[in-house]
């Protein structure tokens, strides 16, 4: 039986998670412990969450992806590596894309859109 992917954004976020895991070596900041460990940890969490959302879609997975994206955006300042251009740019740019993709799913999936209506 063929599995249908409900949201194309989830496999893309899984690929972005893999990118984050590999980014310290691809961009040459593997010797900077804090940004490298952050990239690997967040990449693993993002990849696992996005793969879960790919095969068993749930709104909480999209919220988790969005939160991980937000963490990526703010992590250079929280963890103090904002002056290291390559890891900072990788974290911020990837985080923005991850947040946009997760929020896109939450805003457009008819099974998830009730999250915004509940507060009215």
Backbone as numpy.savetxt, mean C-alpha at the origin, in Angstrom:
# Nx Ny Nz CAx CAy CAz Cx Cy Cz
-12.11 -24.27 -11.67 -12.95 -23.09 -11.67 -12.06 -21.84 -11.67
-12.34 -20.96 -12.59 -11.53 -19.75 -12.73 -11.96 -18.70 -11.71
-10.98 -18.12 -11.02 -11.23 -17.07 -10.02 -11.27 -15.72 -10.73
-12.33 -14.98 -10.52 -12.46 -13.64 -11.11 -11.92 -12.61 -10.12
-11.04 -11.75 -10.58 -10.51 -10.68 -9.75 -11.53 -9.55 -9.73
-12.02 -9.22 -8.54 -13.08 -8.21 -8.41 -12.57 -6.80 -8.65
-11.35 -6.50 -8.17 -10.79 -5.16 -8.30 -9.39 -5.25 -8.90
-9.18 -4.65 -10.04 -7.86 -4.67 -10.66 -6.84 -3.93 -9.80
-7.30 -3.06 -8.91 -6.41 -2.28 -8.07 -5.65 -3.16 -7.07
-6.26 -4.26 -6.63 -5.62 -5.10 -5.62 -4.36 -5.81 -6.13
-4.38 -6.45 -7.30 -3.12 -7.02 -7.80 -2.05 -5.94 -8.03
-2.48 -4.75 -8.42 -1.52 -3.65 -8.60 -0.92 -3.27 -7.25
-1.74 -3.20 -6.20 -1.21 -2.91 -4.87 -0.29 -4.03 -4.38
-0.59 -5.28 -4.74 0.30 -6.39 -4.39 1.66 -6.20 -5.07
1.63 -5.79 -6.35 2.88 -5.52 -7.07 3.64 -4.36 -6.43
2.91 -3.34 -5.97 3.55 -2.22 -5.28 4.16 -2.68 -3.96
3.53 -3.64 -3.30 4.12 -4.22 -2.10 5.43 -4.91 -2.41
5.47 -5.66 -3.49 6.71 -6.31 -3.92 7.77 -5.26 -4.26
7.36 -4.20 -4.93 8.28 -3.10 -5.24 8.89 -2.54 -3.96
8.05 -2.32 -2.94 8.56 -1.77 -1.68 9.57 -2.72 -1.04
9.28 -4.03 -1.07 10.21 -5.01 -0.50 11.56 -4.94 -1.20
11.55 -4.80 -2.52 12.78 -4.81 -3.31 13.44 -3.44 -3.43
12.70 -2.37 -3.12 13.20 -1.01 -3.35 14.53 -0.69 -2.66
14.82 -1.18 -1.46 16.13 -0.85 -0.87 17.30 -1.29 -1.75
17.16 -2.45 -2.38 18.25 -2.95 -3.23 18.20 -2.34 -4.62
17.00 -2.13 -5.14 16.87 -1.55 -6.48 17.30 -0.08 -6.50
17.07 0.63 -5.41 17.42 2.05 -5.34 18.71 2.31 -4.55
19.30 1.26 -3.99 20.60 1.38 -3.32 20.58 1.95 -1.92
19.49 1.78 -1.17 19.49 2.25 0.21 19.41 1.10 1.22
19.84 -0.09 0.78 19.80 -1.25 1.65 20.70 -1.11 2.88
21.68 -0.20 2.84 22.57 0.01 3.98 22.01 1.02 4.99
20.85 1.60 4.70 20.20 2.53 5.62 19.10 1.74 6.35
19.42 1.33 7.59 18.57 0.37 8.30 17.11 0.80 8.43
16.86 2.01 8.87 15.47 2.42 9.14 14.62 2.44 7.88
15.02 3.15 6.83 14.14 3.15 5.64 14.08 1.78 4.97
15.16 1.02 5.01 15.14 -0.30 4.38 14.21 -1.24 5.12
14.30 -1.26 6.46 13.41 -2.14 7.24 11.96 -1.71 7.10
11.73 -0.41 7.07 10.37 0.11 6.87 9.83 -0.34 5.52
10.61 -0.19 4.47 10.16 -0.58 3.13 9.84 -2.07 3.05
10.70 -2.89 3.62 10.48 -4.33 3.57 9.25 -4.71 4.39
9.14 -4.19 5.60 7.99 -4.53 6.46 6.68 -4.09 5.86
6.62 -2.83 5.41 5.38 -2.31 4.83 5.08 -3.04 3.52
6.10 -3.34 2.75 5.90 -4.06 1.50 5.30 -5.44 1.72
5.79 -6.15 2.74 5.25 -7.48 3.04 3.79 -7.36 3.49
3.52 -6.42 4.38 2.14 -6.23 4.86 1.20 -5.84 3.72
1.65 -4.91 2.87 0.84 -4.48 1.74 0.60 -5.63 0.78
1.65 -6.36 0.45 1.51 -7.48 -0.47 0.54 -8.52 0.04
0.66 -8.87 1.33 -0.23 -9.87 1.91 -1.67 -9.38 1.94
-1.88 -8.14 2.34 -3.23 -7.58 2.39 -3.84 -7.49 1.00
-3.06 -7.02 0.04 -3.57 -6.87 -1.33 -3.86 -8.23 -1.97
-3.03 -9.23 -1.69 -3.32 -10.57 -2.22 -4.59 -11.12 -1.59
-4.75 -10.89 -0.29 -5.99 -11.30 0.36 -7.19 -10.64 -0.27
-7.08 -9.34 -0.53 -8.17 -8.60 -1.15 -8.43 -9.06 -2.58
-7.41 -9.55 -3.24 -7.57 -10.05 -4.61 -8.42 -11.30 -4.63
-8.16 -12.20 -3.69 -8.83 -13.51 -3.71 -10.09 -13.58 -2.85
-10.14 -12.80 -1.77 -11.33 -12.77 -0.91 -11.58 -11.30 -0.56
-12.22 -10.56 -1.47 -12.39 -9.11 -1.29 -13.25 -8.77 -0.07
-12.70 -7.87 0.75 -13.42 -7.34 1.92 -13.05 -5.87 2.05
-13.98 -5.07 2.53 -13.74 -3.63 2.67 -12.59 -3.36 3.64
-12.47 -4.14 4.72 -11.41 -3.89 5.70 -10.04 -4.00 5.07
-9.90 -4.85 4.05 -8.60 -4.97 3.38 -8.26 -3.69 2.62
-9.26 -3.07 2.03 -9.03 -1.81 1.33 -8.64 -0.72 2.33
-9.33 -0.70 3.47 -8.98 0.27 4.52 -7.56 0.04 5.01
-7.17 -1.24 5.14 -5.81 -1.56 5.58 -4.79 -1.11 4.54
-5.09 -1.33 3.27 -4.19 -0.86 2.21 -4.06 0.66 2.27
-5.18 1.34 2.45 -5.15 2.80 2.55 -4.32 3.28 3.73
-4.47 2.60 4.87 -3.69 2.97 6.05 -2.20 2.71 5.83
-1.86 1.62 5.18 -0.46 1.35 4.86 0.09 2.41 3.90
-0.73 2.83 2.94 -0.32 3.91 2.03 -0.08 5.20 2.78
-0.97 5.53 3.71 -0.79 6.73 4.53 0.49 6.62 5.35
0.74 5.47 5.93 1.99 5.27 6.70 3.20 5.52 5.80
3.16 4.98 4.57 4.30 5.17 3.66 4.54 6.66 3.41
3.46 7.42 3.25 3.59 8.85 2.97 4.22 9.59 4.15
3.82 9.27 5.36 4.32 10.02 6.53 5.57 9.40 7.16
5.87 8.15 6.84 6.98 7.45 7.51 8.34 8.13 7.40
8.69 8.79 6.29 10.01 9.44 6.26 10.17 10.48 7.37
9.10 11.19 7.69 9.18 12.22 8.73 9.06 11.60 10.12
8.20 10.62 10.27 8.02 9.95 11.56 9.29 9.21 11.96
9.91 8.53 10.99 11.09 7.71 11.28 12.40 8.46 11.05
12.34 9.68 10.52 13.53 10.51 10.38 14.42 10.24 9.20
13.86 9.76 8.08 14.70 9.59 6.89 14.25 10.48 5.73
13.60 11.60 6.07 13.13 12.52 5.03 14.26 13.14 4.23
15.47 13.20 4.79 16.61 13.79 4.08 17.25 12.82 3.08
16.90 11.54 3.17 17.42 10.53 2.24 16.47 10.46 1.05
16.86 11.11 -0.05 15.96 11.33 -1.17 15.33 10.05 -1.73
16.13 9.06 -2.07 15.58 7.86 -2.72 14.58 7.10 -1.86
14.91 6.78 -0.60 13.91 6.07 0.20 12.69 6.94 0.51
12.91 8.24 0.69 11.78 9.14 0.96 10.84 9.19 -0.24
11.39 9.38 -1.43 10.56 9.46 -2.63 9.85 8.13 -2.90
10.54 7.02 -2.71 9.92 5.71 -2.92 8.74 5.52 -1.99
8.93 5.87 -0.71 7.86 5.70 0.27 6.68 6.62 -0.04
6.95 7.89 -0.29 5.87 8.86 -0.49 5.12 8.58 -1.80
5.83 8.42 -2.89 5.18 8.19 -4.18 4.37 6.90 -4.17
4.96 5.83 -3.65 4.24 4.56 -3.60 3.05 4.67 -2.67
3.22 5.33 -1.54 2.12 5.49 -0.59 0.94 6.23 -1.18
1.21 7.28 -1.93 0.13 8.05 -2.57 -0.63 7.16 -3.55
0.09 6.41 -4.36 -0.57 5.53 -5.34 -1.41 4.47 -4.62
-0.86 3.87 -3.57 -1.58 2.84 -2.81 -2.86 3.43 -2.20
-2.77 4.62 -1.61 -3.96 5.25 -1.03 -5.01 5.53 -2.10
-4.60 6.07 -3.23 -5.54 6.38 -4.30 -6.24 5.11 -4.77
-5.49 4.04 -4.98 -6.09 2.79 -5.45 -7.07 2.21 -4.43
-6.69 2.23 -3.14 -7.58 1.69 -2.11 -8.85 2.54 -1.98
-8.69 3.85 -1.96 -9.86 4.71 -1.86 -10.75 4.62 -3.09
-10.14 4.41 -4.25 -10.90 4.23 -5.49 -11.85 3.03 -5.34
-11.31 1.91 -4.85 -12.14 0.72 -4.66 -13.25 1.00 -3.65
-12.90 1.61 -2.53 -13.90 1.90 -1.50 -15.01 2.82 -2.02
-14.65 3.75 -2.89 -15.62 4.72 -3.39 -16.46 4.19 -4.54
-15.99 3.17 -5.24 -16.69 2.73 -6.45 -17.33 1.36 -6.36
-16.94 0.54 -5.40 -17.52 -0.80 -5.28 -18.89 -0.68 -4.61
-19.93 -1.13 -5.29 -21.29 -1.01 -4.74 -21.45 -1.77 -3.42
-20.61 -2.77 -3.18 -20.67 -3.51 -1.92 -19.99 -2.75 -0.78
-19.17 -1.75 -1.11 -18.41 -1.03 -0.10 -18.88 0.41 0.10
-19.63 0.98 -0.84 -19.94 2.40 -0.76 -20.78 2.78 0.46
-21.41 1.83 1.10 -22.21 2.14 2.29 -21.36 2.69 3.44
-20.05 2.52 3.39 -19.19 3.03 4.47 -19.31 4.53 4.62
-19.54 5.26 3.51 -19.67 6.72 3.59 -21.07 7.16 3.97
-22.06 6.35 3.65 -23.45 6.70 3.92 -23.85 6.46 5.38
-23.10 5.65 6.08 -23.45 5.29 7.45 -23.41 6.49 8.39
-22.62 7.51 8.06 -22.48 8.66 8.96 -23.57 9.72 8.71
-24.41 9.55 7.69 -25.44 10.54 7.38 -26.73 10.25 8.09
